[in-house]
Amino acid sequence: MTMPLTTTRITPDWPCQVKTPGSFDWERSAVKWLRELVPARYAGYPALIRHPVLLARHAHLQVQQEIRVARTALQTARADLPRLGMPESVIEHTIKLYAAELMQLQHIARSVRAVTEALVERPAAR
């Protein structure tokens, strides 16, 4: 049995936890990965489970919010942390942590976008 071809192009941002679009059970792997990106209370809502594109949309919104939080934390760390009594070494480490987290979240956002596009393009969605 051959699998249907997909127009989705796998990019370096494609999450390794998600199978290639068109392969057996790929949507289930996508849903599992997307559920890990949203708070647990949302992951159990039937509408989000039954409609993977809706889950992907919520994951996108969640990751975008986390990016905003990481940016704010990074931008305010040097001014706020000394007032909280943090030593310079902790401040520098924290700034590096926020910068790394921001890069990781941006990568996850690109991955969510790629998975969303694949879910929208799947034949069953039409």
Residue pairs with C-beta under 8 A, 6 or more apart in sequence:
3 22
3 23
3 24
4 22
4 123
5 22
6 21
6 22
6 118
6 121
6 122
7 121
8 21
8 22
8 114
8 117
8 118
8 121
10 20
10 21
10 114
11 110
11 114
13 107
13 110
13 111
13 113
13 114
14 111
14 114
14 115
15 33
15 111
15 114
15 115
17 29
17 32
17 33
18 26
18 29
18 30
18 33
18 115
19 25
19 26
19 29
19 30
20 26
21 118
21 121
21 122
26 118
27 52
27 119
27 122
30 52
30 56
30 115
30 118
30 119
31 49
31 52
31 55
33 115
34 52
34 55
34 56
34 59
34 112
34 115
35 43
35 49
35 55
36 43
37 59
37 62
37 63
37 108
37 112
38 48
38 55
38 58
38 59
38 62
39 62
42 48
42 58
42 62
43 49
47 54
48 54
48 55
48 58
49 55
52 119
53 116
53 119
53 120
53 125
56 112
56 115
56 116
56 119
57 116
59 112
60 109
60 112
60 113
60 116
63 105
63 108
63 109
63 112
64 109
66 105
67 102
67 105
67 106
67 109
70 98
70 101
70 102
70 105
71 102
73 98
74 95
74 98
74 99
74 102
77 91
77 94
77 95
77 98
78 91
78 95
81 90
81 91
81 94
82 91
86 94
119 125
